Amino acid sequence: MSDYATISVEQLKARLDAGENIRLIDVREDEEVAQGMIPGAVHLPLGQIPQQLANIPKDEEVVFICRSGYRSDQACQYLSAQGYKVANMVGGMLAWNQLP
């Protein structure tokens, strides 16, 4: 059992459409984000997260995004163990790009 939340692409889109200000961090590599990101997301490659902890808010929910949900899950595992409030976007950008 994980110590962090998951969020579906439909749930995230509904919250963003409702005007919620949600912290989004995209952990894909440069060439992947060049193909498009969710508006408002911050690019922070997975390998740089340990060095960038000071730039990740610890007191508010942060949703992590990658291509399929695997790398963002790794980020969530690591950060939840450090006491961060995180959520993994299930299905990643593959699922996001399938939204109507």
Gaussian input, Z-matrix of N, CA and C with variables (Angstrom, degrees):
# hf/3-21g

backbone

0 1
 N
 C     1     B1
 C     2     B2     1     A1
 N     3     B3     2     A2     1     D1
 C     4     B4     3     A3     2     D2
 C     5     B5     4     A4     3     D3
 N     6     B6     5     A5     4     D4
 C     7     B7     6     A6     5     D5
 C     8     B8     7     A7     6     D6
 N     9     B9     8     A8     7     D7
 C    10    B10     9     A9     8     D8
 C    11    B11    10    A10     9     D9
 N    12    B12    11    A11    10    D10
 C    13    B13    12    A12    11    D11
 C    14    B14    13    A13    12    D12
 N    15    B15    14    A14    13    D13
 C    16    B16    15    A15    14    D14
 C    17    B17    16    A16    15    D15
 N    18    B18    17    A17    16    D16
 C    19    B19    18    A18    17    D17
 C    20    B20    19    A19    18    D18
 N    21    B21    20    A20    19    D19
 C    22    B22    21    A21    20    D20
 C    23    B23    22    A22    21    D21
 N    24    B24    23    A23    22    D22
 C    25    B25    24    A24    23    D23
 C    26    B26    25    A25    24    D24
 N    27    B27    26    A26    25    D25
 C    28    B28    27    A27    26    D26
 C    29    B29    28    A28    27    D27
 N    30    B30    29    A29    28    D28
 C    31    B31    30    A30    29    D29
 C    32    B32    31    A31    30    D30
 N    33    B33    32    A32    31    D31
 C    34    B34    33    A33    32    D32
 C    35    B35    34    A34    33    D33
 N    36    B36    35    A35    34    D34
 C    37    B37    36    A36    35    D35
 C    38    B38    37    A37    36    D36
 N    39    B39    38    A38    37    D37
 C    40    B40    39    A39    38    D38
 C    41    B41    40    A40    39    D39
 N    42    B42    41    A41    40    D40
 C    43    B43    42    A42    41    D41
 C    44    B44    43    A43    42    D42
 N    45    B45    44    A44    43    D43
 C    46    B46    45    A45    44    D44
 C    47    B47    46    A46    45    D45
 N    48    B48    47    A47    46    D46
 C    49    B49    48    A48    47    D47
 C    50    B50    49    A49    48    D48
 N    51    B51    50    A50    49    D49
 C    52    B52    51    A51    50    D50
 C    53    B53    52    A52    51    D51
 N    54    B54    53    A53    52    D52
 C    55    B55    54    A54    53    D53
 C    56    B56    55    A55    54    D54
 N    57    B57    56    A56    55    D55
 C    58    B58    57    A57    56    D56
 C    59    B59    58    A58    57    D57
 N    60    B60    59    A59    58    D58
 C    61    B61    60    A60    59    D59
 C    62    B62    61    A61    60    D60
 N    63    B63    62    A62    61    D61
 C    64    B64    63    A63    62    D62
 C    65    B65    64    A64    63    D63
 N    66    B66    65    A65    64    D64
 C    67    B67    66    A66    65    D65
 C    68    B68    67    A67    66    D66
 N    69    B69    68    A68    67    D67
 C    70    B70    69    A69    68    D68
 C    71    B71    70    A70    69    D69
 N    72    B72    71    A71    70    D70
 C    73    B73    72    A72    71    D71
 C    74    B74    73    A73    72    D72
 N    75    B75    74    A74    73    D73
 C    76    B76    75    A75    74    D74
 C    77    B77    76    A76    75    D75
 N    78    B78    77    A77    76    D76
 C    79    B79    78    A78    77    D77
 C    80    B80    79    A79    78    D78
 N    81    B81    80    A80    79    D79
 C    82    B82    81    A81    80    D80
 C    83    B83    82    A82    81    D81
 N    84    B84    83    A83    82    D82
 C    85    B85    84    A84    83    D83
 C    86    B86    85    A85    84    D84
 N    87    B87    86    A86    85    D85
 C    88    B88    87    A87    86    D86
 C    89    B89    88    A88    87    D87
 N    90    B90    89    A89    88    D88
 C    91    B91    90    A90    89    D89
 C    92    B92    91    A91    90    D90
 N    93    B93    92    A92    91    D91
 C    94    B94    93    A93    92    D92
 C    95    B95    94    A94    93    D93
 N    96    B96    95    A95    94    D94
 C    97    B97    96    A96    95    D95
 C    98    B98    97    A97    96    D96
 N    99    B99    98    A98    97    D97
 C   100   B100    99    A99    98    D98
 C   101   B101   100   A100    99    D99
 N   102   B102   101   A101   100   D100
 C   103   B103   102   A102   101   D101
 C   104   B104   103   A103   102   D102
 N   105   B105   104   A104   103   D103
 C   106   B106   105   A105   104   D104
 C   107   B107   106   A106   105   D105
 N   108   B108   107   A107   106   D106
 C   109   B109   108   A108   107   D107
 C   110   B110   109   A109   108   D108
 N   111   B111   110   A110   109   D109
 C   112   B112   111   A111   110   D110
 C   113   B113   112   A112   111   D111
 N   114   B114   113   A113   112   D112
 C   115   B115   114   A114   113   D113
 C   116   B116   115   A115   114   D114
 N   117   B117   116   A116   115   D115
 C   118   B118   117   A117   116   D116
 C   119   B119   118   A118   117   D117
 N   120   B120   119   A119   118   D118
 C   121   B121   120   A120   119   D119
 C   122   B122   121   A121   120   D120
 N   123   B123   122   A122   121   D121
 C   124   B124   123   A123   122   D122
 C   125   B125   124   A124   123   D123
 N   126   B126   125   A125   124   D124
 C   127   B127   126   A126   125   D125
 C   128   B128   127   A127   126   D126
 N   129   B129   128   A128   127   D127
 C   130   B130   129   A129   128   D128
 C   131   B131   130   A130   129   D129
 N   132   B132   131   A131   130   D130
 C   133   B133   132   A132   131   D131
 C   134   B134   133   A133   132   D132
 N   135   B135   134   A134   133   D133
 C   136   B136   135   A135   134   D134
 C   137   B137   136   A136   135   D135
 N   138   B138   137   A137   136   D136
 C   139   B139   138   A138   137   D137
 C   140   B140   139   A139   138   D138
 N   141   B141   140   A140   139   D139
 C   142   B142   141   A141   140   D140
 C   143   B143   142   A142   141   D141
 N   144   B144   143   A143   142   D142
 C   145   B145   144   A144   143   D143
 C   146   B146   145   A145   144   D144
 N   147   B147   146   A146   145   D145
 C   148   B148   147   A147   146   D146
 C   149   B149   148   A148   147   D147
 N   150   B150   149   A149   148   D148
 C   151   B151   150   A150   149   D149
 C   152   B152   151   A151   150   D150
 N   153   B153   152   A152   151   D151
 C   154   B154   153   A153   152   D152
 C   155   B155   154   A154   153   D153
 N   156   B156   155   A155   154   D154
 C   157   B157   156   A156   155   D155
 C   158   B158   157   A157   156   D156
 N   159   B159   158   A158   157   D157
 C   160   B160   159   A159   158   D158
 C   161   B161   160   A160   159   D159
 N   162   B162   161   A161   160   D160
 C   163   B163   162   A162   161   D161
 C   164   B164   163   A163   162   D162
 N   165   B165   164   A164   163   D163
 C   166   B166   165   A165   164   D164
 C   167   B167   166   A166   165   D165
 N   168   B168   167   A167   166   D166
 C   169   B169   168   A168   167   D167
 C   170   B170   169   A169   168   D168
 N   171   B171   170   A170   169   D169
 C   172   B172   171   A171   170   D170
 C   173   B173   172   A172   171   D171
 N   174   B174   173   A173   172   D172
 C   175   B175   174   A174   173   D173
 C   176   B176   175   A175   174   D174
 N   177   B177   176   A176   175   D175
 C   178   B178   177   A177   176   D176
 C   179   B179   178   A178   177   D177
 N   180   B180   179   A179   178   D178
 C   181   B181   180   A180   179   D179
 C   182   B182   181   A181   180   D180
 N   183   B183   182   A182   181   D181
 C   184   B184   183   A183   182   D182
 C   185   B185   184   A184   183   D183
 N   186   B186   185   A185   184   D184
 C   187   B187   186   A186   185   D185
 C   188   B188   187   A187   186   D186
 N   189   B189   188   A188   187   D187
 C   190   B190   189   A189   188   D188
 C   191   B191   190   A190   189   D189
 N   192   B192   191   A191   190   D190
 C   193   B193   192   A192   191   D191
 C   194   B194   193   A193   192   D192
 N   195   B195   194   A194   193   D193
 C   196   B196   195   A195   194   D194
 C   197   B197   196   A196   195   D195
 N   198   B198   197   A197   196   D196
 C   199   B199   198   A198   197   D197
 C   200   B200   199   A199   198   D198
 N   201   B201   200   A200   199   D199
 C   202   B202   201   A201   200   D200
 C   203   B203   202   A202   201   D201
 N   204   B204   203   A203   202   D202
 C   205   B205   204   A204   203   D203
 C   206   B206   205   A205   204   D204
 N   207   B207   206   A206   205   D205
 C   208   B208   207   A207   206   D206
 C   209   B209   208   A208   207   D207
 N   210   B210   209   A209   208   D208
 C   211   B211   210   A210   209   D209
 C   212   B212   211   A211   210   D210
 N   213   B213   212   A212   211   D211
 C   214   B214   213   A213   212   D212
 C   215   B215   214   A214   213   D213
 N   216   B216   215   A215   214   D214
 C   217   B217   216   A216   215   D215
 C   218   B218   217   A217   216   D216
 N   219   B219   218   A218   217   D217
 C   220   B220   219   A219   218   D218
 C   221   B221   220   A220   219   D219
 N   222   B222   221   A221   220   D220
 C   223   B223   222   A222   221   D221
 C   224   B224   223   A223   222   D222
 N   225   B225   224   A224   223   D223
 C   226   B226   225   A225   224   D224
 C   227   B227   226   A226   225   D225
 N   228   B228   227   A227   226   D226
 C   229   B229   228   A228   227   D227
 C   230   B230   229   A229   228   D228
 N   231   B231   230   A230   229   D229
 C   232   B232   231   A231   230   D230
 C   233   B233   232   A232   231   D231
 N   234   B234   233   A233   232   D232
 C   235   B235   234   A234   233   D233
 C   236   B236   235   A235   234   D234
 N   237   B237   236   A236   235   D235
 C   238   B238   237   A237   236   D236
 C   239   B239   238   A238   237   D237
 N   240   B240   239   A239   238   D238
 C   241   B241   240   A240   239   D239
 C   242   B242   241   A241   240   D240
 N   243   B243   242   A242   241   D241
 C   244   B244   243   A243   242   D242
 C   245   B245   244   A244   243   D243
 N   246   B246   245   A245   244   D244
 C   247   B247   246   A246   245   D245
 C   248   B248   247   A247   246   D246
 N   249   B249   248   A248   247   D247
 C   250   B250   249   A249   248   D248
 C   251   B251   250   A250   249   D249
 N   252   B252   251   A251   250   D250
 C   253   B253   252   A252   251   D251
 C   254   B254   253   A253   252   D252
 N   255   B255   254   A254   253   D253
 C   256   B256   255   A255   254   D254
 C   257   B257   256   A256   255   D255
 N   258   B258   257   A257   256   D256
 C   259   B259   258   A258   257   D257
 C   260   B260   259   A259   258   D258
 N   261   B261   260   A260   259   D259
 C   262   B262   261   A261   260   D260
 C   263   B263   262   A262   261   D261
 N   264   B264   263   A263   262   D262
 C   265   B265   264   A264   263   D263
 C   266   B266   265   A265   264   D264
 N   267   B267   266   A266   265   D265
 C   268   B268   267   A267   266   D266
 C   269   B269   268   A268   267   D267
 N   270   B270   269   A269   268   D268
 C   271   B271   270   A270   269   D269
 C   272   B272   271   A271   270   D270
 N   273   B273   272   A272   271   D271
 C   274   B274   273   A273   272   D272
 C   275   B275   274   A274   273   D273
 N   276   B276   275   A275   274   D274
 C   277   B277   276   A276   275   D275
 C   278   B278   277   A277   276   D276
 N   279   B279   278   A278   277   D277
 C   280   B280   279   A279   278   D278
 C   281   B281   280   A280   279   D279
 N   282   B282   281   A281   280   D280
 C   283   B283   282   A282   281   D281
 C   284   B284   283   A283   282   D282
 N   285   B285   284   A284   283   D283
 C   286   B286   285   A285   284   D284
 C   287   B287   286   A286   285   D285
 N   288   B288   287   A287   286   D286
 C   289   B289   288   A288   287   D287
 C   290   B290   289   A289   288   D288
 N   291   B291   290   A290   289   D289
 C   292   B292   291   A291   290   D290
 C   293   B293   292   A292   291   D291
 N   294   B294   293   A293   292   D292
 C   295   B295   294   A294   293   D293
 C   296   B296   295   A295   294   D294
 N   297   B297   296   A296   295   D295
 C   298   B298   297   A297   296   D296
 C   299   B299   298   A298   297   D297

   B1=1.4710
   B2=1.5234
   B3=1.3105
   B4=1.4561
   B5=1.5312
   B6=1.3139
   B7=1.4570
   B8=1.5129
   B9=1.3181
   B10=1.4533
   B11=1.5195
   B12=1.3118
   B13=1.4659
   B14=1.5226
   B15=1.3120
   B16=1.4585
   B17=1.5250
   B18=1.3088
   B19=1.4593
   B20=1.5249
   B21=1.3178
   B22=1.4665
   B23=1.5254
   B24=1.3198
   B25=1.4599
   B26=1.5228
   B27=1.3275
   B28=1.4723
   B29=1.5224
   B30=1.3454
   B31=1.4657
   B32=1.5244
   B33=1.3267
   B34=1.4613
   B35=1.5190
   B36=1.3211
   B37=1.4684
   B38=1.5275
   B39=1.3249
   B40=1.4620
   B41=1.5264
   B42=1.3202
   B43=1.4640
   B44=1.5289
   B45=1.3340
   B46=1.4656
   B47=1.5272
   B48=1.3317
   B49=1.4701
   B50=1.5224
   B51=1.3407
   B52=1.4646
   B53=1.5274
   B54=1.3335
   B55=1.4571
   B56=1.5124
   B57=1.3340
   B58=1.4625
   B59=1.5218
   B60=1.3157
   B61=1.4597
   B62=1.5189
   B63=1.3244
   B64=1.4564
   B65=1.5217
   B66=1.3080
   B67=1.4672
   B68=1.5177
   B69=1.3264
   B70=1.4609
   B71=1.5203
   B72=1.3347
   B73=1.4634
   B74=1.5195
   B75=1.3333
   B76=1.4552
   B77=1.5255
   B78=1.3477
   B79=1.4649
   B80=1.5294
   B81=1.3410
   B82=1.4659
   B83=1.5304
   B84=1.3124
   B85=1.4616
   B86=1.5306
   B87=1.3382
   B88=1.4671
   B89=1.5266
   B90=1.3433
   B91=1.4644
   B92=1.5366
   B93=1.3298
   B94=1.4648
   B95=1.5349
   B96=1.3325
   B97=1.4636
   B98=1.5238
   B99=1.3294
   B100=1.4631
   B101=1.5307
   B102=1.3199
   B103=1.4639
   B104=1.5283
   B105=1.3282
   B106=1.4577
   B107=1.5096
   B108=1.3305
   B109=1.4631
   B110=1.5247
   B111=1.3233
   B112=1.4608
   B113=1.5297
   B114=1.3382
   B115=1.4705
   B116=1.5318
   B117=1.3176
   B118=1.4600
   B119=1.5162
   B120=1.3299
   B121=1.4653
   B122=1.5233
   B123=1.3212
   B124=1.4519
   B125=1.5256
   B126=1.3286
   B127=1.4657
   B128=1.5149
   B129=1.3286
   B130=1.4652
   B131=1.5266
   B132=1.3490
   B133=1.4654
   B134=1.5266
   B135=1.3198
   B136=1.4641
   B137=1.5211
   B138=1.3187
   B139=1.4598
   B140=1.5215
   B141=1.3342
   B142=1.4707
   B143=1.5278
   B144=1.3333
   B145=1.4687
   B146=1.5348
   B147=1.3430
   B148=1.4777
   B149=1.5270
   B150=1.3344
   B151=1.4679
   B152=1.5354
   B153=1.3225
   B154=1.4663
   B155=1.5316
   B156=1.3224
   B157=1.4666
   B158=1.5265
   B159=1.3309
   B160=1.4688
   B161=1.5239
   B162=1.3370
   B163=1.4633
   B164=1.5247
   B165=1.3259
   B166=1.4704
   B167=1.5168
   B168=1.3417
   B169=1.4714
   B170=1.5289
   B171=1.3231
   B172=1.4608
   B173=1.5236
   B174=1.3296
   B175=1.4703
   B176=1.5259
   B177=1.3345
   B178=1.4645
   B179=1.5173
   B180=1.3217
   B181=1.4558
   B182=1.5273
   B183=1.3290
   B184=1.4580
   B185=1.5262
   B186=1.3443
   B187=1.4561
   B188=1.5212
   B189=1.3402
   B190=1.4601
   B191=1.5207
   B192=1.3519
   B193=1.4594
   B194=1.5220
   B195=1.3340
   B196=1.4634
   B197=1.5273
   B198=1.3146
   B199=1.4635
   B200=1.5257
   B201=1.3428
   B202=1.4649
   B203=1.5190
   B204=1.3171
   B205=1.4627
   B206=1.5149
   B207=1.3334
   B208=1.4563
   B209=1.5335
   B210=1.3274
   B211=1.4723
   B212=1.5233
   B213=1.3295
   B214=1.4648
   B215=1.5305
   B216=1.3403
   B217=1.4625
   B218=1.5291
   B219=1.3224
   B220=1.4714
   B221=1.5293
   B222=1.3400
   B223=1.4643
   B224=1.5248
   B225=1.3294
   B226=1.4613
   B227=1.5317
   B228=1.3285
   B229=1.4707
   B230=1.5206
   B231=1.3162
   B232=1.4656
   B233=1.5264
   B234=1.3289
   B235=1.4619
   B236=1.5260
   B237=1.3229
   B238=1.4685
   B239=1.5251
   B240=1.3323
   B241=1.4641
   B242=1.5303
   B243=1.3427
   B244=1.4619
   B245=1.5340
   B246=1.3425
   B247=1.4564
   B248=1.5164
   B249=1.3178
   B250=1.4625
   B251=1.5226
   B252=1.3328
   B253=1.4639
   B254=1.5292
   B255=1.3248
   B256=1.4527
   B257=1.5214
   B258=1.3250
   B259=1.4650
   B260=1.5228
   B261=1.3125
   B262=1.4591
   B263=1.5265
   B264=1.3375
   B265=1.4586
   B266=1.5272
   B267=1.3189
   B268=1.4636
   B269=1.5298
   B270=1.3272
   B271=1.4676
   B272=1.5108
   B273=1.3303
   B274=1.4556
   B275=1.5226
   B276=1.3170
   B277=1.4719
   B278=1.5231
   B279=1.3306
   B280=1.4635
   B281=1.5205
   B282=1.3409
   B283=1.4674
   B284=1.5269
   B285=1.3469
   B286=1.4700
   B287=1.5269
   B288=1.3318
   B289=1.4684
   B290=1.5195
   B291=1.3234
   B292=1.4699
   B293=1.5303
   B294=1.3429
   B295=1.4768
   B296=1.5302
   B297=1.3424
   B298=1.4753
   B299=1.5232
   A1=109.41
   A2=116.06
   A3=120.00
   A4=110.51
   A5=115.21
   A6=121.62
   A7=111.66
   A8=117.36
   A9=121.17
   A10=109.25
   A11=114.17
   A12=121.01
   A13=111.32
   A14=114.00
   A15=120.44
   A16=106.58
   A17=115.08
   A18=120.63
   A19=107.36
   A20=116.05
   A21=119.48
   A22=108.82
   A23=115.61
   A24=118.89
   A25=110.43
   A26=116.87
   A27=120.40
   A28=111.01
   A29=116.52
   A30=120.30
   A31=110.76
   A32=116.17
   A33=119.87
   A34=110.98
   A35=117.01
   A36=120.23
   A37=110.61
   A38=117.57
   A39=120.95
   A40=111.05
   A41=117.20
   A42=120.51
   A43=110.99
   A44=116.99
   A45=120.18
   A46=110.81
   A47=116.34
   A48=120.39
   A49=111.79
   A50=116.49
   A51=121.19
   A52=111.48
   A53=116.40
   A54=119.99
   A55=114.89
   A56=117.56
   A57=119.04
   A58=109.98
   A59=115.27
   A60=121.14
   A61=107.34
   A62=116.87
   A63=122.37
   A64=109.15
   A65=115.77
   A66=120.37
   A67=108.53
   A68=116.09
   A69=122.24
   A70=108.76
   A71=116.49
   A72=120.82
   A73=107.99
   A74=115.09
   A75=122.93
   A76=107.82
   A77=117.02
   A78=120.98
   A79=113.23
   A80=117.15
   A81=119.85
   A82=110.92
   A83=114.83
   A84=121.20
   A85=110.26
   A86=115.70
   A87=122.07
   A88=113.18
   A89=116.62
   A90=119.34
   A91=111.56
   A92=117.30
   A93=120.10
   A94=111.55
   A95=116.46
   A96=118.68
   A97=111.25
   A98=117.18
   A99=120.50
   A100=110.53
   A101=117.57
   A102=122.22
   A103=112.27
   A104=116.63
   A105=120.02
   A106=112.93
   A107=114.40
   A108=121.91
   A109=108.39
   A110=115.34
   A111=120.36
   A112=106.71
   A113=117.98
   A114=119.70
   A115=111.28
   A116=115.11
   A117=120.83
   A118=114.06
   A119=117.16
   A120=119.83
   A121=110.33
   A122=115.24
   A123=122.92
   A124=107.20
   A125=116.56
   A126=120.63
   A127=109.77
   A128=116.00
   A129=122.41
   A130=107.01
   A131=117.67
   A132=119.89
   A133=112.35
   A134=115.68
   A135=122.17
   A136=112.78
   A137=117.34
   A138=121.03
   A139=114.36
   A140=117.23
   A141=120.40
   A142=113.07
   A143=117.30
   A144=119.62
   A145=113.45
   A146=119.70
   A147=117.30
   A148=113.88
   A149=117.72
   A150=121.03
   A151=111.98
   A152=117.68
   A153=121.58
   A154=113.44
   A155=118.00
   A156=120.59
   A157=112.40
   A158=117.25
   A159=120.46
   A160=111.85
   A161=117.23
   A162=121.07
   A163=113.24
   A164=116.83
   A165=121.07
   A166=107.37
   A167=117.70
   A168=119.53
   A169=110.92
   A170=115.56
   A171=120.65
   A172=111.52
   A173=117.17
   A174=120.73
   A175=113.59
   A176=117.92
   A177=120.16
   A178=109.48
   A179=115.68
   A180=120.57
   A181=110.87
   A182=115.35
   A183=121.75
   A184=107.02
   A185=116.28
   A186=121.46
   A187=108.20
   A188=115.22
   A189=121.17
   A190=110.16
   A191=114.04
   A192=122.61
   A193=108.90
   A194=116.38
   A195=121.11
   A196=107.91
   A197=117.57
   A198=120.68
   A199=111.10
   A200=117.06
   A201=120.50
   A202=114.14
   A203=117.73
   A204=121.41
   A205=113.86
   A206=118.14
   A207=121.09
   A208=112.51
   A209=116.84
   A210=119.47
   A211=111.37
   A212=116.84
   A213=118.54
   A214=110.08
   A215=117.17
   A216=120.75
   A217=110.05
   A218=117.07
   A219=120.57
   A220=110.53
   A221=116.50
   A222=120.68
   A223=110.21
   A224=116.78
   A225=121.03
   A226=111.48
   A227=116.98
   A228=120.01
   A229=110.25
   A230=116.05
   A231=120.99
   A232=111.42
   A233=116.06
   A234=119.98
   A235=112.38
   A236=117.86
   A237=118.45
   A238=109.90
   A239=116.98
   A240=120.89
   A241=111.16
   A242=117.19
   A243=122.36
   A244=111.80
   A245=116.58
   A246=120.25
   A247=115.29
   A248=117.99
   A249=121.98
   A250=110.62
   A251=115.76
   A252=122.88
   A253=106.92
   A254=116.65
   A255=121.07
   A256=111.58
   A257=115.13
   A258=122.25
   A259=108.40
   A260=115.49
   A261=121.43
   A262=109.16
   A263=116.41
   A264=120.53
   A265=108.29
   A266=115.62
   A267=122.40
   A268=110.56
   A269=115.49
   A270=120.21
   A271=114.25
   A272=117.09
   A273=121.77
   A274=114.30
   A275=114.07
   A276=120.32
   A277=112.34
   A278=117.91
   A279=119.50
   A280=109.66
   A281=116.65
   A282=121.19
   A283=110.76
   A284=117.33
   A285=120.93
   A286=110.94
   A287=115.47
   A288=119.63
   A289=112.61
   A290=118.12
   A291=121.98
   A292=112.12
   A293=116.67
   A294=119.45
   A295=109.81
   A296=115.94
   A297=118.78
   A298=111.35
   D1=133.31
   D2=-178.31
   D3=-83.98
   D4=156.60
   D5=179.26
   D6=-98.34
   D7=20.80
   D8=-178.45
   D9=-142.45
   D10=165.87
   D11=-176.19
   D12=-86.45
   D13=163.26
   D14=168.14
   D15=-122.30
   D16=156.51
   D17=178.26
   D18=-138.97
   D19=135.30
   D20=177.95
   D21=-80.10
   D22=161.29
   D23=178.23
   D24=-63.58
   D25=-33.90
   D26=178.49
   D27=-65.98
   D28=-42.56
   D29=178.56
   D30=-63.85
   D31=-44.50
   D32=-179.54
   D33=-63.57
   D34=-45.68
   D35=179.64
   D36=-60.50
   D37=-42.28
   D38=179.32
   D39=-62.29
   D40=-41.78
   D41=179.14
   D42=-66.75
   D43=-41.90
   D44=178.13
   D45=-66.17
   D46=-42.36
   D47=178.57
   D48=-62.80
   D49=-28.58
   D50=179.29
   D51=-80.63
   D52=-1.82
   D53=176.28
   D54=91.99
   D55=8.85
   D56=178.16
   D57=-66.04
   D58=141.28
   D59=176.87
   D60=-94.46
   D61=98.02
   D62=-175.34
   D63=-110.48
   D64=133.62
   D65=176.15
   D66=-75.27
   D67=123.23
   D68=179.88
   D69=-120.83
   D70=129.71
   D71=175.93
   D72=-124.68
   D73=122.91
   D74=-179.97
   D75=-97.77
   D76=117.64
   D77=-173.87
   D78=-97.74
   D79=12.66
   D80=178.99
   D81=-72.91
   D82=170.22
   D83=179.02
   D84=-80.84
   D85=164.95
   D86=-175.51
   D87=-52.13
   D88=-46.62
   D89=-176.60
   D90=-67.17
   D91=-25.63
   D92=178.08
   D93=-76.11
   D94=-44.39
   D95=-178.96
   D96=-69.81
   D97=-21.81
   D98=176.53
   D99=-62.29
   D100=-21.86
   D101=179.07
   D102=-84.54
   D103=-3.22
   D104=176.44
   D105=130.07
   D106=144.11
   D107=178.38
   D108=-132.47
   D109=162.47
   D110=172.78
   D111=-69.91
   D112=130.69
   D113=-179.82
   D114=-54.10
   D115=132.09
   D116=179.39
   D117=94.45
   D118=-11.42
   D119=179.69
   D120=-73.62
   D121=150.14
   D122=176.00
   D123=-104.98
   D124=135.70
   D125=179.05
   D126=-88.33
   D127=121.71
   D128=177.37
   D129=-144.86
   D130=95.08
   D131=-177.05
   D132=-53.30
   D133=143.54
   D134=-176.01
   D135=-49.13
   D136=-44.28
   D137=-177.02
   D138=-65.34
   D139=-16.29
   D140=-178.58
   D141=-96.26
   D142=-6.17
   D143=-175.55
   D144=-57.84
   D145=-45.76
   D146=-179.29
   D147=-58.28
   D148=-32.19
   D149=-179.89
   D150=-83.72
   D151=-11.81
   D152=-174.42
   D153=-112.26
   D154=18.26
   D155=-176.66
   D156=-55.01
   D157=-35.33
   D158=-178.82
   D159=-64.29
   D160=-21.39
   D161=-178.89
   D162=-95.10
   D163=4.08
   D164=178.53
   D165=-110.29
   D166=119.03
   D167=-177.75
   D168=-64.44
   D169=133.33
   D170=-177.52
   D171=-93.23
   D172=-19.36
   D173=-172.35
   D174=-102.22
   D175=10.57
   D176=176.93
   D177=-143.15
   D178=157.75
   D179=-179.30
   D180=-64.43
   D181=134.92
   D182=175.03
   D183=-125.05
   D184=127.16
   D185=178.46
   D186=-97.40
   D187=128.45
   D188=-179.55
   D189=-103.47
   D190=140.89
   D191=-172.12
   D192=-131.31
   D193=141.59
   D194=169.45
   D195=-145.22
   D196=-159.45
   D197=-176.81
   D198=-70.76
   D199=-49.86
   D200=-173.81
   D201=-123.16
   D202=-9.38
   D203=-178.95
   D204=109.74
   D205=-9.38
   D206=-177.44
   D207=-75.57
   D208=-51.39
   D209=-179.20
   D210=-67.88
   D211=-37.21
   D212=177.06
   D213=-65.16
   D214=-32.94
   D215=175.22
   D216=-63.87
   D217=-41.65
   D218=177.30
   D219=-61.11
   D220=-43.38
   D221=178.62
   D222=-61.09
   D223=-42.95
   D224=-179.61
   D225=-64.79
   D226=-41.46
   D227=177.53
   D228=-59.11
   D229=-47.94
   D230=-178.48
   D231=-62.68
   D232=-49.22
   D233=-174.34
   D234=-72.81
   D235=-34.68
   D236=178.53
   D237=-65.38
   D238=-33.81
   D239=176.35
   D240=-66.36
   D241=-22.63
   D242=178.29
   D243=-91.10
   D244=0.27
   D245=177.94
   D246=94.70
   D247=12.59
   D248=179.42
   D249=-84.38
   D250=150.63
   D251=176.87
   D252=-94.87
   D253=100.76
   D254=-172.39
   D255=-125.74
   D256=159.93
   D257=174.46
   D258=-140.47
   D259=142.23
   D260=179.01
   D261=-100.86
   D262=127.74
   D263=174.88
   D264=-78.73
   D265=108.28
   D266=-176.02
   D267=-67.66
   D268=132.35
   D269=178.28
   D270=89.70
   D271=-15.95
   D272=175.99
   D273=59.15
   D274=-158.58
   D275=-178.01
   D276=-66.78
   D277=-24.20
   D278=175.22
   D279=-59.68
   D280=-44.55
   D281=178.51
   D282=-72.24
   D283=-41.17
   D284=-179.41
   D285=-57.81
   D286=-42.80
   D287=-176.96
   D288=-71.90
   D289=-9.31
   D290=176.54
   D291=-90.99
   D292=-7.57
   D293=179.95
   D294=-62.03
   D295=144.90
   D296=177.98
   D297=-68.80

